[in-house]
Amino acid sequence: MESYLGKVIGSWDSEKINDFWDFASKEPKKYFTHNHGNEIVQFFEPDLSNNSKILDYGAGLGFLSEILLKKGYQVKCMDSSSDSLNVLDDKLRGYPNYLGAQNLKDLQNTDVKFDVIFVIEVIEHLNDVFLEELMKNVSALLSNRGQVIFTTPNNEDLTQSYIYCPFSDLIFHRWQHVRSWNKKSLSKTLISMGFNSIETRETHFLPKPKWKGFNRKTIGLFLEYLKHKVEKKKPHLVAIASIT
């Protein structure tokens, strides 16, 4: 068993993961795509065509999906959390280009293929077994010339987000991350799992702050933004891959 500072790091199974994200769905403003969805779409839009059929794999509460729907793309949502699926349908069913929301099992029972699959901030949550399963699922859902788009924290120090639970006497990551990725490890893993035409990039999805007057808060936000723009280590890692 892995440990940190003398305490065992808890292991995540499917039930615990679903329980965690069912609860997390009650705090929408903490979702990555709530805070960075516009920047993600802007970053990848040159890789999308107007008639792209898109799958949001691990859609959460649909922040990314809604941005894509507003831009006219056909979007299907997939998530393992039943609470999230209910939110997705309630939130997005009014869009004529919304293709619905399903869990993985139900989605696999259809013959639909996707031109683009977004896997946004998912792979850092998966152990080896779940990761291999995800890669197989994505490959099976991808059209012949389709692309899969991954994002993940870049070279994250997991210990910085470890929390000790005094009720279970276990350590866990605040956002259920179990692994850290860098350009080399992500590219190597994708190749080993049958992907090719892989492009990996380090970047940041920080939104440019709005000027709200000459005050300490606004200046601080702009300085933080500029810091991330010029610093050598970028906080986010992306990969675009195909299987043909």
C-alpha positions in Angstrom: 0.0 0.0 0.0 1.2 3.5 -0.8 1.6 5.9 2.1 2.4 9.5 2.8 3.8 10.9 6.0 3.1 7.6 7.7 -0.5 7.4 6.6 -2.0 5.0 4.0 -3.2 6.5 0.8 -6.8 5.3 0.2 -7.6 3.4 -2.9 -10.5 4.3 -5.2 -13.0 1.7 -6.6 -15.9 2.4 -8.8 -18.4 2.9 -6.0 -16.2 5.4 -4.2 -15.5 7.3 -7.4 -19.2 7.5 -8.2 -20.0 8.6 -4.6 -17.3 11.3 -4.7 -18.5 12.8 -8.0 -22.2 12.5 -7.1 -21.3 14.7 -4.2 -19.0 17.0 -6.2 -21.8 17.6 -8.7 -23.4 19.7 -6.0 -20.5 22.3 -6.2 -20.6 23.2 -9.9 -18.3 26.3 -9.6 -15.4 24.1 -8.6 -15.4 22.1 -11.9 -12.5 22.6 -14.2 -14.6 23.2 -17.3 -16.7 25.8 -15.4 -13.6 27.9 -14.9 -11.7 27.1 -18.1 -14.3 25.8 -20.6 -14.2 28.8 -23.0 -10.4 28.7 -23.1 -10.4 24.9 -23.8 -12.8 25.3 -26.7 -10.9 28.3 -28.1 -7.6 26.3 -27.9 -9.0 23.2 -29.8 -11.5 24.9 -32.2 -9.0 24.9 -35.1 -9.1 21.1 -34.9 -12.9 20.9 -35.2 -15.1 21.0 -38.3 -18.6 22.5 -38.4 -20.1 19.0 -38.9 -18.0 17.3 -36.2 -20.0 14.8 -34.1 -18.5 15.3 -30.6 -18.5 13.1 -27.5 -17.8 14.8 -24.1 -16.4 11.7 -22.3 -16.8 12.4 -18.5 -19.0 15.4 -19.2 -19.6 16.2 -15.5 -22.2 19.0 -15.4 -21.9 19.9 -19.0 -20.0 23.2 -19.0 -17.8 22.2 -21.9 -20.7 20.6 -23.8 -22.9 23.7 -23.5 -20.2 25.9 -24.9 -19.8 23.5 -27.9 -23.6 23.3 -28.4 -23.8 27.1 -28.5 -21.3 27.1 -31.3 -23.4 24.7 -33.3 -21.6 21.4 -32.8 -23.4 18.1 -32.3 -22.6 16.9 -28.8 -23.2 13.7 -26.9 -22.4 13.5 -23.2 -21.2 10.5 -21.3 -20.7 10.3 -17.5 -20.7 7.6 -14.9 -22.5 9.7 -12.3 -26.3 9.3 -12.3 -26.7 12.6 -10.7 -24.6 14.3 -13.4 -26.6 12.6 -16.1 -29.8 14.0 -14.7 -28.3 17.5 -14.6 -27.0 17.2 -18.1 -30.4 16.3 -19.6 -32.2 19.1 -17.6 -29.6 21.6 -18.7 -29.0 20.8 -22.3 -32.2 19.1 -23.7 -33.3 22.5 -25.2 -30.4 22.5 -27.7 -31.5 21.0 -31.1 -27.9 19.7 -31.7 -27.8 18.0 -28.3 -27.5 14.2 -28.8 -28.4 13.2 -25.2 -26.5 11.9 -22.2 -25.8 8.3 -21.3 -23.6 6.2 -19.1 -20.9 4.2 -20.8 -22.8 0.9 -20.8 -25.8 2.3 -22.5 -23.6 4.2 -25.0 -21.7 1.1 -25.9 -25.0 -0.6 -26.8 -25.4 1.8 -29.7 -23.4 1.8 -33.0 -22.6 5.5 -33.0 -19.1 6.7 -33.7 -17.6 10.2 -33.0 -15.3 12.4 -35.0 -13.9 14.1 -31.9 -13.9 12.8 -28.3 -13.0 15.2 -25.5 -11.5 13.5 -22.4 -11.0 16.6 -20.3 -9.3 16.2 -16.9 -10.1 12.5 -16.7 -7.0 10.5 -17.0 -5.4 11.8 -13.8 -8.2 10.1 -11.9 -7.6 6.6 -13.3 -5.5 3.7 -12.0 -3.9 1.3 -14.5 -7.0 -0.9 -14.8 -9.4 2.0 -15.3 -7.0 3.8 -17.7 -6.6 0.8 -20.0 -10.4 0.4 -20.0 -10.9 4.0 -20.9 -8.4 3.8 -23.8 -10.2 0.8 -25.2 -13.6 2.5 -24.9 -12.4 5.6 -26.6 -10.8 3.7 -29.4 -14.1 1.8 -30.0 -16.1 5.0 -30.0 -13.9 6.9 -32.4 -14.7 7.1 -36.1 -12.0 6.0 -38.7 -10.5 9.5 -39.0 -11.5 10.7 -35.6 -9.4 12.4 -33.0 -9.3 12.1 -29.2 -8.4 15.2 -27.2 -7.0 14.7 -23.7 -6.2 17.4 -21.1 -4.7 16.8 -17.7 -2.6 18.7 -15.1 1.0 19.0 -16.3 3.5 17.3 -14.0 1.3 17.7 -10.9 2.8 17.3 -7.5 0.0 15.2 -6.0 1.1 15.6 -2.5 0.2 19.3 -2.6 -3.5 18.3 -2.7 -3.4 15.4 -0.2 -5.9 15.6 2.6 -5.9 13.5 5.8 -9.3 12.1 6.8 -9.4 11.6 10.6 -12.5 9.4 10.4 -10.9 6.7 8.2 -7.2 7.5 9.1 -6.5 7.6 5.3 -4.9 10.1 2.9 -6.7 11.1 -0.3 -6.3 13.6 -3.1 -8.8 16.5 -2.8 -9.9 16.0 -6.4 -9.5 12.2 -6.6 -6.3 12.4 -8.6 -4.2 9.2 -8.5 -1.5 9.9 -11.0 0.6 12.7 -12.5 1.4 13.1 -16.2 4.0 14.9 -18.3 4.6 15.1 -22.0 6.9 12.0 -22.1 4.7 9.7 -20.0 1.5 10.7 -21.8 2.9 10.2 -25.2 4.5 6.9 -24.3 1.2 5.6 -22.7 -0.9 6.6 -25.7 1.5 4.9 -28.2 1.5 1.7 -26.0 -2.3 1.7 -26.2 -2.5 1.8 -29.9 -2.8 5.6 -30.6 -0.7 7.4 -33.2 -0.4 10.9 -34.8 0.1 12.1 -31.3 0.7 15.8 -30.6 1.4 16.8 -27.0 1.7 20.4 -25.7 2.2 22.2 -22.4 -0.1 25.2 -22.1 -2.4 27.1 -19.8 -6.1 27.6 -19.9 -6.2 30.6 -17.6 -8.9 33.1 -18.7 -7.5 36.6 -19.3 -8.9 38.8 -16.4 -11.2 41.6 -17.1 -10.1 45.1 -16.2 -12.3 46.4 -13.4 -10.5 49.6 -12.4 -7.1 50.4 -11.0 -7.3 48.4 -7.7 -5.3 45.8 -5.9 -7.5 42.9 -6.8 -7.5 43.6 -10.5 -3.7 44.2 -10.6 -3.2 41.0 -8.7 -5.2 39.0 -11.2 -3.3 40.5 -14.2 0.0 39.8 -12.5 -1.0 36.2 -11.9 -2.1 35.8 -15.5 1.2 37.2 -16.8 3.2 35.0 -14.5 1.6 31.9 -16.0 2.0 33.2 -19.5 5.8 33.6 -19.1 6.8 30.9 -16.7 8.6 27.9 -18.0 6.4 25.3 -16.5 2.8 25.4 -17.9 0.1 24.1 -15.6 -1.9 22.2 -18.2 -1.0 19.3 -20.6 -2.9 18.4 -23.8 -2.6 15.6 -26.3 -4.4 15.0 -29.6 -4.3 11.5 -30.9 -5.9 9.2 -33.5 -6.0 5.4 -34.1 -5.5 5.4 -37.9 
